[in-house]
Amino acid sequence: MARTIVGLNDPKAVKKYSAFMAVDVAKKSYWSKKFMGEGEESSMPIQQLTDLETDAGEYISFDLSMQLRMQPVEGDDVLENKEEDLKFYTDGIYIDQMRGGVNAGGRMTRKRTIHSLRKTARRRSSDWWQRAFDELIFMYAAGARGINADFIYPTSYTGFANNPFTAPDAEHIAYAGAATQKSEILDDGNFIMTLSEIDKAVAVAAMMGGGSGGGAAGTDGNTQTPKIQPIMINGERHFVFLMNPWQVFDVRTNSAAGQWLDIQKAAAGAEGRKSPIFKGTLGMYNNVVLHEHESIIRFNDYGAGAVEAARALFLGEQAMVLAFGTAGTGLRFSWHEESRDNGNQAIISTSSIFAVKKVTFNGKDFGMYVVDSAAKSPA
């Protein structure tokens, strides 16, 4: 009886599993399913760039046009030669290939199991890619690898695709409590995460670029630092604050006046719940949607050099960019099967051409503010 067989490395299987991979990773990725948008009108923390998905190249450049600052000319005063020039700042992202692989074993290994090793390889590979993407985004957002022990990337990792990690600039980082630098973060309960730190972040974002004390000596204090633009959800302006679970524990168990026990938690109104940003939240405070994730970057060299800390992320629009490239297949993932050892072993490899990075213009972060606090296990 005739039967159809899709064998090892059959082109139909390659396309099928490549498509499965793309769907699986997007569904499983914490960032992709909540905080990623595509197109000029997108209002999400991560902007997806598609320029290189159909065109050749390894680099995408994008610009920021700064606001005009000239003093108005009044009455019949002459405007000529007082016009202001347009100012642009540029950032860019390189893409590169990343690959992973699975050895499905020899013929006898495959003979002894009832599992479909191809399907199992696809599931495990999509899990692996989800971790690879999410961990990269957390590292780039924090501008550091940190000490997170469960990452697939080594602690010596410094970045991917010629896009190095960039530490937060001085205007876009704060330290909990009264600390002004990491060496002042002590392990005494005065430098842990509180709701007050969220209030500070909201206030700083509102005045960013125009607050008193900013700018070079002799200027009006306007540093031309772009404001962190809020995420627009059904016409409402919101930010996202993403914390490590230990930071969340400190916030939840703070019994001081005005802290967690004194506010009414609300994820959002009926309209807000339609947005993925509100799915799985801790609640909302001061129009900031609160999230937690175990992959927030952690450190252990604060204070005199041994205090554990974590870097929470205060996110607005377009804080980061993600770019994909394709190898002519039209798919964001490639699937390849081959045999080795005279056909005995089945090898499955997967790959993607992409990159992710934090957006920076003129040496300053854009769309993001970080808050470092002491954070240790409550156990």
N, C-alpha and C positions, 0 to 999 in steps of 0.2 A: 504494500500500500504506500502510495506517495505521501510524503509529509514535508512540511516547510521547516527548515532548521536555520536559525540565526546563529551562526557560529562565532568563534573567537575572532574579534576585530572586524566583524561584518560592518560595513558602512551604516546599515540601518540601526544596528545596536549603538554605534558611536553617537549618532545624532540623538537617538532616544535618551541615552544616559546623560549626554551633555545637557539636554533640555531639563531632565529630571534634576540634575545638579543645581542648575540655576534657580529653579523653583524652590528646592529644598533649602538652599542656603539663605535665600531671601526670607523664607518663612521662619527659619530658626534664628537668624541673626538678630540680636537685641537692637542694634542700631538700625538695621534695614527696615524692620517692621514697625518702628516707632518714630524715628527721627530723620528719615531721609526723604528728600524730594527732588524732583526733576523739572527742569524748565524755568524760565525767567520769573514766572509768577509764584514759584514755590516759596513757602514760608516755613522752612524747616532748619534745624541746626546743621544738617549736612546737605550740601548742594551736590547733586550728581551731574558730572560733566560728560557729555556724550560725543564731543567733537571727534574723538579718535576711534569711535566705534565703526565708522565708515571711511574715514580718511587715514592715510598713512601718516606716521609721525610718532614721536615719543614724548612730546612736550606740549602742554597747553598753557598759554599765557592769558591772564585775565586782569582787568584794570578796575580801579576805584577812582571815581571822580569826586574830588573834594568840594565842599560847599564854598560858595563865594563869600568873601569877608570884607569887601571894600566898603568904605563909609559912603553913604548916599551923597550925591551932589544935589544941593538944594537951590531953589530959585533959579536965577540966571547965571549961577556960577558955571564956569567952563568945565565940561566933562572930558574934552579932548586930552589925551595922554594920562588920564586918570583911570582908564579902564583896567580891569583886573584880568590877568591871564588865567586860563583854565589850568588847574593842577590835577595831575593824575599820579597815582601810585600803582605799581604793577607787582603781581605775584604770579607764580606758575607752579606747575606740577609735572614731574616726569612719571612715565609709566614703565613698568618692566614686567617680566614674566616670573611667576611663582609656581612651583610644581610640588606635587606630593605623589606617593605611590603605595600600592598594596601588593604584596606577594600572596596570591591565593593558594599557594602550595602545589605539590606535585599531584600526579594522577591518582595515586593511592589515597592521599589526603582528601581529595575531592570525592573519591569513591566512597570513603567511610562516613561522610556526613550527609544528612538529609537536607542541609541548608543550601540555598542557591548562593554560591559564593560571589557571583557577580552582583546580585542584589545586596548582599551583605556588604560588599566592598563599596557599593554606591552609597548606602546609608552611612557607613563609617566615614567615608570620604567627605560626604556633605557635612557631617558633624565636625570633622577636622577643619574644613574650609570655614565653617561658621565661627569656630574659635579663632582661626587665623585672622579673619576679617575683624572680629570684635576686639581682639587683643591689640591689633595694630591701631585701631581707632582710639582705644583708651590710652595707649602710649603716646600717640601723636597729640591727642587733646591735652594730656598732662605735660608733654614736652620732655618725658623721661621714661625710662624702662621701669624704675622702681625695684622693689624686692619681692613682688608677688610671686609666690613659690609655685603656683599651679600653672603658670604660663608655659606655652610650648616654645616661646622665644627665650634664649638664655639671658641672664642678667647683664651680659656684656653687649646686648643688642643696641644698635644706635640708629636704626632706620632702614628703610627699604626704597629701592628705585632712585637712588641719588637724591632723596628727600630727607635730610637729617632731622632728628627731633630738635625743636627749638623751645627753649625754656621760656616761661611767661616773662614778658617785660615788666618793668617796675609799676606801670600803670594798671596792669591787669592781674595782679596777684595781691591777696590780703592774707593776713595771719590772724588766727583766732585770738580772742581776748585783747590784751593790750600789746601783744607782740608786734614788732615791725620787721622782724627778720626771723629766719628759721632757728637761729641760735638762741632766741628768746622763748621758744616754745618749750615749756617745762611740763613735767609729768605730775602736776599737782591739782588738776581739776579746774584750773583757771583758764586753760587754753584749749578746751574741748569745743566741739561743735554745738551751737545753740541757735535758736530762731533769730537771735539778734544778729548773727552773721549773715543771715538771709536778708534782713532789713538793711544791713550795711551794703550788701551787694546791689540791691535794688536802688538805693540812694546814689551809689557811685555810678551805676549805669546811667541813671537819669542825668547826671551832671558831667558825664565823661566828656573831656575835651574842652569844657568851658568853666570848670570849677576854679575857685580862687586858689592861688598857690601853684597852679600849673603853669607850664610854659617856661621859656627861657627868661633870664633876668632882663627886666626892662620892657617886657611885653605885657599885654592885657590879661594874661593868664589863659588865653585860648590856645591849646596845644595842637589844634587841628587833628585831634584824635577822634575818629568817628565814634558816635554813640553806638552802644550795643542795641541793635534794633530788636524789639520784641517779636515773638512768633504770633502771627495773627491767626486766631481760631474762631471762625464764625463771627468775625468783627470784633472779637475781644483780644486784648493785648496780654500776652503771658510770656514768662520766662520758664526755663526748666532748671532745677537744681538737683544734681545727681550726686549722691553720697555713698560712701562705703558703709556696710552694715554696722560696723562699730561706731561710726559717726552717727548713724541713725539711732543706735541704742542710747548714745549720750543725749541726743535731742529728746527722745521719748521719755527718758527717765529723769529729765530735769524738772524738778518740782518747784523751781523758783517762780515768782509772780511773772506773768506774761509769757511763760514758756508753754510747752506742749499741753499741759493739763488745763490751761486757761483759754485755749482756742478751740473753735469748732472745726473739726476736719470736714472737708468736702472735696471730693475729686473734681466735681464740676457740676454745672446745671445739666439739664437734659440735652441741650445742644452740644455742650462740651464733650459729653461722653461719646459722641460720634467720632471724635478724633482719636487716632491711635496714641497720641501723646498722653491721653488720660487713662489709657489701659494699664492696669497694674500699678497705679500710683499709691503713694503713702497718704496723699491728700493735697490740699492746696493752701498756701499761706501767702498773703500779700500779693496775690495774683501770680505766684510762683508755683508751678507744679513740681511736687517733690517726688523724686525717684531714688531707688537704691540699687546698687549692683556690686557684686563681690570683686569685680575686676577694676574698680577704681584704684588708681596707682597709689601704692603705699611706700613709705620710707622708714628707715630706722636710724637715721643719723641727725636728728634734730636736737635742740638743746645743746648740751655739751658734747653730743655725738652719739647718744644712745637712746634718745626718745623716739618712740614709734609715732608716726604721723600718716595722714592720708590727704590727698588733694581732691577736694570736691569741685565739681564743674558747674558753673553758672552759665547757661547757654541761651543765646538768642539766635537770630537768623544767620545762616551762612557762616557759622563758626568754622566749618571744615568743608573740604571738597573731596569727592571720590570720583575717580575717572577710570573707565574701562577702555581697553582696546581689544580688537579681535584679530584672529589670525586668518581671516577670510571665510570663516564658517558662519558668521552672523550670530554666534552664541558666545556668551561670556565665559563659558568653561569648555575646555577640551577634554575629551575622554579617549584614551588610547589603550588597546589591549595587545599584548604580544606574548609569545612563548619563548622560553629559554630552556637550556639543558636538553637539547634535542627534542623539544616539544613537550617536555615533562612538566615544567612549571608554567603557570599562568600568571602573568604580571599585568596589573592594571595601574595606569598612571593618569593623573588629572592635572590640569594646569589652567591658569588664568593670567591674563595680561591686565594689570590695573595698578593703581596707587591711591593712597589716601594721605592727606596732610592737613595741618591746621592752617587757616588763612592768616597771613601776616602782610601788612602794608606798611612800608616805610619803617620796618623794624618793630612794628607794634601789632599785637594780636588784634583780630577783628571778630566781633561777634561772640566773644568768650571772656570770662573772668573766672579765676580760680581762687579757692579759699583753702588754705592749709591749716589743719588743726591736729592736735594730739589725738591719736586714735589707737587704742590697744584692745585686746580681747577682754570682754567683761568676765570671762570665766576665771 
